[in-house]
């Protein structure tokens, strides 16, 4: 196994690119990545804009720990395509000339533009140096081609441009592309001038949500759960020399049961060549096979070491195109051997990894940054959210209506993180042309990411945004990639097919659709507990959450309670996974476990990690407490009020002082029969001693005595789960169907309360004491 360091720093500018190795010990992709990074800094190969002002960053609303690390000389210098590595390349990130454009305007050939932008940060971002919202723009720069590339084709690669891009080299139009999230390549060989400066012009048009394309959460008028747009070049631009016969894509699909890796090598100019695929564990060859490009090549991988979040082991993969014995092209890749599917486990359809049920617990990750918007400031920043999730004990991330640079998935592969990949949503109901474009971009997303082992699920639609023909498209995605799970629609408008039925419930965890005989159940979104952190808000005072809490301790406690609720739903509804909203705040949305600037974590990391570890391992997230059955009275434990007991009066729940001299009626009202829970016999219900068949239940947060109406809702409202007292003694009674909330007294009234919530009876002050009860002998004889 390759041991990649977590920081792949490029060499200093004085380092020269290494020549291609001829025989001897082959390099791992790590070696090639480091050597490739050196090549990008080769002096005098890339010319800077001649007349435009030098780049200066704008001031973002918030700065991240990496904002100040960005400079004109180190704009995302890492090799951008870790699954298909070539040694020779040139990075074109850095300073470009820039200007806004008008529709119908001619390209500015040979004209110096007035302003400078730092590529690949989108034009709206502070790091771009522009920080403006414009839907049409020009980019321009010059470059030279190394003499050593002579005789080979030169490919110009754009990893993402939002949305329409048209490209000219030396006045020759080399191509155009539509799609904000997929990479594209042009062969610019015939347009080049050898030995002198070459000019690139890129024209961009991005209407954002005034068009019909896939935009994800971008909006021209952002607000609420929709955010700032990102336009123009927002991922790495680079070029590479290739042989006339060369590999264009490598599809790697593990077949664990068959003990092999299925490879399809896509080529250009590959007539008469044979593709050879070699799988290695370090320097040990595990398997090798040859075949025709474009066909399945089965490479033996006997007794494979399986990839998982606990052991993210990756094999090295070498791909060579040969004509006879001569190698025409060589790329390096990697693969993880793992299987994904659903199976019946103890009578419930479950999601399985490597044939075993593993509860998938993860955050929603939207991939937004206050300084770079869509583009992480540095590679270290790019991996931060994955590491942050890993450190919190998550084993899954839902990448929400955005596609990231390849290096993000590379880090997920390396660190061992399961990824559910959303297709970016459309903002409107599409016309026929928009549907065709959407499906084309969906196919591109699947094809360009099908070899990342971390991706285990495709999600074509979210919450009905632009959704159409959902069942057909779910089937089409499954046909494209049967090796992964497909959720036809996450939330709202279930397609009725696919591998998974997905519910969204805020705050939740609620009552998600149960698993069926053919589909696993997941809670695709829940949570959204919001917390303001002074000094770390995008727009101070304007932020929101699905429900606000007052402090970190409250957020942590509420979160752990919700996690305990997931454990119940795993048993009762058969859910196999849950996605909490979200890993970081995003602009005015304050639902993050981290602040938007990634400067401060909002929760107790150790408690959250322990809760996740218990959930995934099947241990109780919150240790239950046993209550004695039969008649008892429940005493307040709050200092100064510990002579008060729970009683009902005119059907409402209160606490009141009860003593030997109290009336018989008060003593009867303060006596309760503890019985197995009406909704779940692992919990408890409290039946009135003097009103048999009436129970203590919550309704509209107020706790009261009521007779059952026969509904499941009543049974759940009247069921309380006991745990060791929050204050350190006695017991606390947690709501069965609102597991982050407790039975609490406040101003003598009984309430269902969440610690630190927005209501007066949810104040964090004395919450633990107010929600802790002593079980005493019954007052009624």
KEMARTI-698847 format. One record per residue (C-alpha): x, y, z; residue in three letters. Coordinates in pm, whole numbers, plus 32768, in hexadecimal, padded with zeros to 4 digits. Example, Ala and Ser with C-alpha at 12.3 -4.5 7.8 and 13.67 -1.06 7.14 Angstrom:
84CE7E3E830CALA 85577F9682CASER 
//
This chain:
800080008000UNK 807A815E7FB5UNK 80A8823580E6UNK 8046838F806EUNK 809784AE8155UNK 7F6C858A819CUNK 801E86BB810FUNK 80A186A37FACUNK 816B87E17F9CUNK 820588377E4CUNK 837E885E7E3CUNK 842389B27E42UNK 84398A7C7CFCUNK 85A38A187CCFUNK 854888A97CA3UNK 854E88257B3EUNK 844F872A7ABAUNK 84D585C97AB7UNK 84F98512796CUNK 841E83E47922UNK 84B182AE79C2UNK 854381AC78D6UNK 853D8058797DUNK 85A0801D7AE4UNK 84B980607C0BUNK 836D80F47BA2UNK 82DC821B7C55UNK 819F82057D1DUNK 809483077CCCUNK 811383C67DFDUNK 826983E57D5BUNK 81CA844F7C17UNK 80EE854E7CC8UNK 821985ED7D74UNK 82E685EB7C34UNK 81BF867C7B78UNK 819A878E7C7AUNK 830387EF7C39UNK 82BB88157AC9UNK 81B889227B00UNK 82BE8A077B9BUNK 83BE89E87A84UNK 84448B4A7A52UNK 83E18C15791FUNK 82EF8B17788CUNK 81BB8BE778DEUNK 81A68D56788CUNK 80E48E44796CUNK 7FF98F5478ECUNK 80CD906C7864UNK 800591A678AEUNK 7EE99156799EUNK 7F0D91C07B07UNK 7F9690BA7BF2UNK 7E9D8FDE7CA7UNK 7E29904D7DFCUNK 7D2C8F857EC9UNK 7BF190307F3FUNK 7B83902080ABUNK 7A8E8EFF80E4UNK 79788F1881E8UNK 7A338E0982A8UNK 7B948D848288UNK 7BF28C1682A8UNK 7D3A8B918337UNK 7DB78B7881CFUNK 7D488CC7813DUNK 7E9B8D68816DUNK 7F508C3980DDUNK 7ECE8C887F80UNK 7FB58D4A7E9BUNK 7FE58D7E7D28UNK 80FD8C7C7D2DUNK 80478B5E7DDAUNK 7EDF8B5A7D64UNK 7E8789EA7D96UNK 7FCF89647D09UNK 7F8987F27D4EUNK 7F6286F47C38UNK 7DE987007BF4UNK 7D9E85A37B6AUNK 7E1B84A57C6AUNK 7D6B837D7BC7UNK 7E1F83A47A7BUNK 7F7A842F7AB8UNK 8074848E79ACUNK 81CA850F7A09UNK 81DB8638791FUNK 80E48755793EUNK 80C888CD796FUNK 7FE1897E7A60UNK 7F3A8AB479CEUNK 7EA68B2A7B17UNK 7F198C817B85UNK 7EEF8DDF7B02UNK 7E1E8E0C79C8UNK 7DA48F4C792AUNK 7C2F8F7D7955UNK 7B14906178E4UNK 7998905B78E9UNK 78FB90177795UNK 77C3906A76CFUNK 76F38F7C7601UNK 776F8F72749AUNK 78BF900C74EFUNK 79E98F907423UNK 7B068EE074DAUNK 7C1C8FD07545UNK 7D2E8F307474UNK 7E7F8FD074BBUNK 7DE590D075A4UNK 7E5790F7770AUNK 7D2C90F677F5UNK 7D1D91F7790AUNK 7CF4911C7A3BUNK 7D968FE87AD4UNK 7CE68EB97B62UNK 7D7E8D987C22UNK 7D178C527B7BUNK 7C738B6B7BE5UNK 7BA98C357CE0UNK 7A4F8C987C5DUNK 7A178E017BFEUNK 79298E447D21UNK 7A288DD57E26UNK 7B138EB07EECUNK 7C3B8DD17E92UNK 7C048E117D20UNK 7C5A8F7D7D58UNK 7B1B8FE57CA2UNK 79FF8F997D98UNK 78F490057CA1UNK 77BF8F5E7C15UNK 77BC8F677A9BUNK 772C8E6679ADUNK 78178E9F7883UNK 79908EC07890UNK 7ADA8E9977DCUNK 7C148DEE785BUNK 7D658E1577AFUNK 7EC98DA377E9UNK 80018D43772AUNK 80DF8C127750UNK 81FC8B5B76A9UNK 821789EA7658UNK 8352892F76C7UNK 843088BE75A7UNK 842B875F763CUNK 82BA874175DEUNK 83078753746CUNK 826F863573A3UNK 815785F5749CUNK 7FF2866D74B3UNK 7FB0877F75B1UNK 7E6E87677676UNK 7DD588967723UNK 7D0A8822784FUNK 7BFC88E2790BUNK 7B8888307A44UNK 7A51890C7A64UNK 79CA8A4F79D0UNK 78718AD17A2AUNK 77B68ACF7940UNK 77F48B0077C8UNK 795D8B1A775AUNK 79EE8B677604UNK 7B658B4B75D8UNK 7C588BDB74D7UNK 7DCE8B9F74BAUNK 7E8F8C9673E3UNK 7D4B8D0B7348UNK 7CD98BAB72EDUNK 7B998B31738EUNK 7BFC89E27427UNK 7AAC898974C0UNK 798389DB759AUNK 78DF893276C2UNK 77A2894B7790UNK 778B88C878F4UNK 77FB895D7A3CUNK 787488237AEDUNK 7927873F79F4UNK 7A858751796BUNK 7AD0877777F8UNK 7C0087697717UNK 7C6787FF75CAUNK 7D85879074EAUNK 7E3488DA74A0UNK 7F5E884D73E1UNK 7F0A88E0728EUNK 7ECA8A397320UNK 80198A5773D2UNK 81458B2A7372UNK 82868A7A73D4UNK 839A8B387482UNK 82D38C7674C4UNK 81B58CF97593UNK 805F8C61755DUNK 7F1A8D0A75BBUNK 7DEA8C6B765FUNK 7C9C8D1E765EUNK 7B758C8E7721UNK 7A1C8D247701UNK 79208CC5780EUNK 77A98CF1782EUNK 76FD8C897971UNK 75928CF279A4UNK 75808C2E7AEDUNK 74128BF77B4DUNK 738B8CDA7A3DUNK 73EA8BBE7953UNK 73728A56795CUNK 74B889A3799FUNK 751F88E17AD5UNK 758A89DE7BDCUNK 756E892D7D2BUNK 75448A2E7E42UNK 75BB8B597D72UNK 74CE8C807D4CUNK 74EB8DDA7CB4UNK 74268E597DE0UNK 74A68D7B7EFBUNK 73F08D4E8043UNK 73788C458134UNK 73F48AEE80C9UNK 74768B757F7AUNK 75C58C1C7F58UNK 76AF8CFA7E91UNK 76E88C977D28UNK 783B8C317C9FUNK 78928C7A7B35UNK 79B08C4A7A46UNK 7AE28B707A78UNK 7AC88AD07BD0UNK 7BA6899E7BB6UNK 7D0889697B3AUNK 7D6E89B979D3UNK 7E9888F47954UNK 7F3888567826UNK 7FF6871877DEUNK 80AB867776B9UNK 802A85257641UNK 808C84297537UNK 7FAE84067401UNK 7F2582C874A2UNK 7ECE83197607UNK 7DE382C57723UNK 7CC383B5775CUNK 7C13830B7880UNK 7C3C81D47955UNK 7B06813479F0UNK 7B5980537B17UNK 7A457F807BB4UNK 7A967E8F7CCFUNK 79FF7D327CC1UNK 7A417CAF7E1DUNK 797D7B6C7DEEUNK 7A337B247CA9UNK 7B867B7D7D43UNK 7BD47C6D7C28UNK 7BDD7DD87BC1UNK 7B1B7E277A83UNK 7BC87F3379B4UNK 7B547FE8787DUNK 7C6480BA77D9UNK 7BDA81CD76FAUNK 7CC9825275F2UNK 7CF7834674D5UNK 7DC782F073A4UNK 7DE081937430UNK 7DC180C172F7UNK 7E987F8A730BUNK 7EFD7FB77475UNK 7EC97ECE759AUNK 7E767F4576F8UNK 7F327EA57816UNK 7EB47ED5797BUNK 7F8D7E797AA5UNK 7F177E797C0FUNK 80237E9D7D18UNK 803C7E9B7E90UNK 816C7F787EB5UNK 82757ED07DD9UNK 81C57D7F7DD9UNK 80FF7D347CA0UNK 7FAC7CA97D08UNK 7F1B7C757BAEUNK 7F4A7CD57A40UNK 7E717CB6790CUNK 7E5F7D3877A8UNK 7D427D8776C1UNK 7CB97E6575B3UNK 7C767FD0760FUNK 7B0780147651UNK 7AC27EB176C6UNK 7ABC7E1B7822UNK 7C0F7D9D7897UNK 7BFC7CB579C3UNK 7D2D7CD97AA3UNK 7D547BCD7BB3UNK 7D577C517D19UNK 7D517B147DECUNK 7CFD7B237F5EUNK 7CDC7C9C7F48UNK 7D157D83806DUNK 7BC87E358076UNK 7B9D7FAF807DUNK 7AC380368196UNK 7AB08167827BUNK 7B6F809F8381UNK 7C79802D8289UNK 7C8481098152UNK 7D858032809FUNK 7DCE808D7F35UNK 7E817FC47E2BUNK 7F65806A7D2BUNK 7EF580407BC3UNK 7FD280717A90UNK 7F3580947938UNK 800C807777FFUNK 7FB3808B7691UNK 80987FAD75C7UNK 80D07F777457UNK 819A7E3B744EUNK 82947E527569UNK 82AE7FCD7561UNK 81F2809D7662UNK 813B81BB75B4UNK 8094825076E6UNK 809C8213785CUNK 7FC482977975UNK 7FB582407AE5UNK 7E7D82167BB5UNK 7DFC81657CEAUNK 7CD180907D4EUNK 7C1A80277E86UNK 7B897EC97E93UNK 7A327EDF7F33UNK 78CC7E777EEBUNK 778D7F407F1CUNK 76287EC57F24UNK 74F47E757FF2UNK 749C7D2D809DUNK 73977CA5818BUNK 74317CB182E7UNK 735D7C1B83FDUNK 72267C52832EUNK 726F7DBC82C8UNK 72FA7E3D817FUNK 74457EE381D9UNK 755F7F978127UNK 76997EC38133UNK 780A7F0380F7UNK 78E27DD880A0UNK 77B87CFB80EEUNK 778D7D7F824FUNK 768E7E6F82DDUNK 77347FB1834EUNK 765B80D183C6UNK 76BE81FB82EFUNK 76CA833883BEUNK 7730847C831BUNK 770685F282F7UNK 768286B781D1UNK 77AC87618128UNK 775D887D8038UNK 78C188E07FDFUNK 78A38A588011UNK 79B68B42808AUNK 79A18CAD80FEUNK 7AE08D0B8045UNK 7AD18C2C7F0EUNK 79568BE57F00UNK 795F8AA17E33UNK 7AD78A7A7E3AUNK 7B9C8A1C7F70UNK 7CBD8B0E7FA0UNK 7DC289F97FB5UNK 7DDD88807F9CUNK 7DFF886E8116UNK 7CB789298131UNK 7C1788428032UNK 7C598715810DUNK 7BF887C6824EUNK 7A83877D8247UNK 7AC6860B820BUNK 7BBF85FE8328UNK 7AD486C38408UNK 79C085C583C3UNK 7AAF84A483FFUNK 7B23853B8548UNK 79B8855585BAUNK 798883E0857FUNK 78BF83F8843CUNK 78F882EA8337UNK 782B838B821FUNK 780284DC8172UNK 76E585448093UNK 777B862E7F8FUNK 764F87117F63UNK 75E9878B7E05UNK 775287DC7DACUNK 786E87247D01UNK 79C9875B7D91UNK 7B2287577CF2UNK 7BB485FB7CC9UNK 7CA486377DE7UNK 7B7E864D7EDBUNK 7B1A84E77E81UNK 7C8784827E8CUNK 7C9484F37FF8UNK 7B4F843C8042UNK 7BEA83027FABUNK 7D2A832D8073UNK 7C87837D81C0UNK 7B6F827D81A3UNK 7A2B833C817EUNK 78F282B580D6UNK 785F83B97FEAUNK 76FC83E47F6DUNK 771984B87E34UNK 75FC85A07DD5UNK 75C386227C78UNK 75B387A07C88UNK 744788087C73UNK 739588E77B7BUNK 72E58A187C08UNK 71AE89FD7B2DUNK 70CC89037A82UNK 719488B47947UNK 712988C377DCUNK 718B87AC76EEUNK 72DA88477694UNK 733088737803UNK 72D487087849UNK 73BF86927736UNK 74D6876C77BFUNK 749786F97924UNK 74A9858B78C6UNK 75E785C777FEUNK 7689866D792BUNK 760A85587A10UNK 76B18454792FUNK 77F2851F7935UNK 77EB852C7AB1UNK 77C783B27AC8UNK 78CB836879BFUNK 79CF84567A4AUNK 79AA83D47BAFUNK 795F82647B85UNK 7ABB81F37BF2UNK 7AC4829D7D48UNK 7A8D81897E4BUNK 7A0982827F4BUNK 78D282CA7E7BUNK 77CC81C67ED6UNK 7687826B7E6BUNK 75FC834D7D58UNK 74DC843F7D9DUNK 744D84DC7C5EUNK 734A85BE7D06UNK 731F86747E50UNK 71D486E67EE7UNK 712787097D98UNK 720988247D1CUNK 71EC88097BA2UNK 717F869E7BC9UNK 70DB85ED7AA2UNK 70C184837A28UNK 715E841A7B71UNK 711C82A57B51UNK 71A6829679EFUNK 72DE83587A4AUNK 731E82847B80UNK 7312814E7AA4UNK 73F681F479A6UNK 74FB824A7AB0UNK 74EE80E67B32UNK 7521806679D0UNK 764D814F79A8UNK 76E780DA7AEEUNK 76587F9C7B88UNK 777C7F8A7C7DUNK 76EA809B7D5CUNK 75A380EB7E07UNK 74AF81E17D6DUNK 73B582BB7E25UNK 72B883387D28UNK 7265846B7DF6UNK 72E184DE7F48UNK 71B685638009UNK 705985CE7FA5UNK 700385227E5AUNK 706783B67E70UNK 708C830D7D1DUNK 701681BB7D9AUNK 714981097D16UNK 72C081087D46UNK 737780657E66UNK 731A815C7F78UNK 71EB82197FFCUNK 725F8363808FUNK 71A584438189UNK 71F285A981F5UNK 71758613834EUNK 71D487518407UNK 722F875D8520UNK 71D785EE8539UNK 723184DE8547UNK 70B984AA8528UNK 701983838479UNK 70CC833B832FUNK 703A8251822DUNK 708E80ED829AUNK 7166800181D2UNK 70AE7F1D80E0UNK 70F67DC5805BUNK 71B07E607F34UNK 72347FAE7FB2UNK 7305801C80DAUNK 7293814B81A1UNK 7368827B81F2UNK 732F83C7829FUNK 73D08497818DUNK 73B785E1824CUNK 7362863B83B2UNK 73E3871A84C8UNK 7434887F8472UNK 746D88F285D9UNK 74F78A5285C1UNK 75EE8B0786A1UNK 76778C668676UNK 77E88C9486C4UNK 78448DFF86EBUNK 79568E6D85FFUNK 791E8D488516UNK 77DB8DA78462UNK 77BE8DF482EEUNK 76C28F088339UNK 76BB8F4584B0UNK 755F8F318542UNK 74B78EBC8401UNK 75008D4A8411UNK 74078C368451UNK 73E68AC3849CUNK 72C589D28489UNK 72C089F88604UNK 73AB8AD786C6UNK 745F8A768807UNK 75108B5588FDUNK 76698AC08931UNK 775D89AB88DBUNK 76FC88C989FDUNK 758E88DD8998UNK 75DF8894882EUNK 76AF87688894UNK 75A286DB8977UNK 7490870F8878UNK 7566866B876CUNK 75AF853B8843UNK 743C851B888BUNK 73EC851F8718UNK 74F3841486E3UNK 7449833A87E8UNK 730A836D8724UNK 73B482E885ECUNK 740581AC86AAUNK 7293817886EFUNK 723B81B68581UNK 734680BD851BUNK 727C7FBB85DBUNK 7114802D859EUNK 711F80BE843DUNK 724B7FFE83C1UNK 7319812D835BUNK 747980DA82E7UNK 7509823882E3UNK 74D583A0834BUNK 755E84EE82CEUNK 756C861283C3UNK 755387788344UNK 767687D38345UNK 77EF87CD836CUNK 782389498358UNK 774E8A7F8351UNK 77128B0381F0UNK 76E98C7B81C9UNK 75B78CD6829EUNK 755F8B6B82E8UNK 75E28B258447UNK 75A389AE8458UNK 771089488457UNK 77D4887D8551UNK 78ED896A84E8UNK 78D78ADD849DUNK 78D68B45832FUNK 7A3C8BC58346UNK 7AB48A7283CEUNK 7B4C8B3084F4UNK 7A7C8AA0860FUNK 79CF8958865AUNK 787E89898701UNK 7856883C87B6UNK 7912876088ACUNK 79D5868F87B1UNK 7A11856E88A2UNK 789F854888FDUNK 783085588792UNK 7938845D8723UNK 78D9836F883CUNK 7768838587DBUNK 77BA83338671UNK 789F821586D2UNK 778F818187AFUNK 768981A686A0UNK 776081018596UNK 77CE7FEB8682UNK 766A7FA686F6UNK 76AC800B885EUNK 75AF80E98914UNK 75F5825488C0UNK 755D82B98A0DUNK 756F81B28B1EUNK 740981608B88UNK 739781618CEFUNK 72A980628D85UNK 717380E28E35UNK 70B0801C8F37UNK 6F567FC18EB9UNK 6E197FF58F80UNK 6DA5812A903CUNK 6EA382379093UNK 6EC583AE90B6UNK 6FC384838FFAUNK 7076858D90C7UNK 712286C8904DUNK 729D86C9908EUNK 72E2883A9047UNK 737E88D09182UNK 7280899D9241UNK 715A88EC919AUNK 7199878491FEUNK 705A876792CAUNK 6F888783918EUNK 6EF7866090C5UNK 6E61862B8F6DUNK 6CE586458F7BUNK 6BC586808E8CUNK 6AC587918EBFUNK 69A887CF8DCEUNK 6A6086DC8CEBUNK 6B9C87B38CD7UNK 6CE9874B8D6EUNK 6D7F88138E89UNK 6E6787EB8FB0UNK 6DE68835910DUNK 6E59880F9274UNK 6DD186C99302UNK 6DF3866C9470UNK 6D4A85909571UNK 6C45869795BBUNK 6BE686C0944AUNK 6A88866093DAUNK 6A3F85029360UNK 69E68592920AUNK 6B3B863891E7UNK 6BE784F79253UNK 6B208432914FUNK 6B6C8537903FUNK 6CDF85129098UNK 6CE283989075UNK 6D3082EC8F2AUNK 6D3481868EB8UNK 6E7B81408DF9UNK 6E2D804C8CDDUNK 6EE37FD48BA4UNK 6EE280E08A96UNK 6DA880EB89BFUNK 6E7D811A8884UNK 6FB0805288EEUNK 6FCA7F6A8A16UNK 713B7FBC8A42UNK 70C381118ABCUNK 6FAC81728BAFUNK 6E5882188BCAUNK 6DC682C68CFDUNK 6C5B826B8D41UNK 6B90833F8E33UNK 6B3D82828F75UNK 69E883288F9BUNK 6994833C8E27UNK 69E281DE8DA5UNK 6A2D81C68C2FUNK 6A9783358C27UNK 6C0783808BF9UNK 6D0384988C15UNK 6D4385098AAFUNK 6DC4863D89FCUNK 6CF687028906UNK 6D6B884D8872UNK 6E9088328968UNK 6DAA884B8A9AUNK 6D9C870B8B69UNK 6C4386958BD6UNK 6B72856C8C42UNK 6A9B84DF8B2BUNK 69E083A58AC9UNK 6A5C82EF8996UNK 69AD833B884EUNK 6A3681F987BFUNK 6B3182A586DDUNK 6C9F825386B3UNK 6CE983C086F4UNK 6C4C83AB884DUNK 6D10827288A0UNK 6E54831C883BUNK 6E01846188F3UNK 6DB583988A2DUNK 6EF882CE8A22UNK 702D83408AE1UNK 718782A68AD3UNK 724282A28C1EUNK 73B382EF8C3DUNK 749C83468D5BUNK 7444849E8DDFUNK 74E085BF8D21UNK 754886608E69UNK 760685298ED9UNK 74FF847F8FB1UNK 739C84018F87UNK 730B83CD8E2BUNK 72B284A58D01UNK 718D845B8C1CUNK 71D184938AABUNK 70B884AB89ACUNK 7094837688D7UNK 703F84358799UNK 7108857187E1UNK 724384CC886BUNK 7305860F889CUNK 71F98693898CUNK 71A786438AF6UNK 709486568BFAUNK 70E687998CB4UNK 703C88758DB7UNK 704389ED8D87UNK 6F818AE28E63UNK 6ED189AF8EF3UNK 6E5089468D99UNK 6EBA88088CE5UNK 6F4688328B86UNK 6FED876C8A77UNK 712F88328A58UNK 7275882F899AUNK 739D88BD8A50UNK 73FC8A1789D5UNK 72D58A3288EAUNK 72218B748888UNK 70FB8B5A897CUNK 71098BE38AE0UNK 70D88A868B71UNK 72098A0B8AACUNK 73088AEB8B53UNK 74528A3D8B96UNK 74608AC58CF8UNK 741289AA8DEEUNK 739B88D18CCDUNK 744A87968D45UNK 73C087BC8EA6UNK 726088118E2BUNK 725E86E08D46UNK 72D685EB8E52UNK 71DC85318F2AUNK 71EB8455905FUNK 710A83209060UNK 7062830C91B5UNK 6F6082369269UNK 6DFE82949200UNK 6D4883A092C3UNK 6BFC82F5928DUNK 6BCD81C4936CUNK 
//
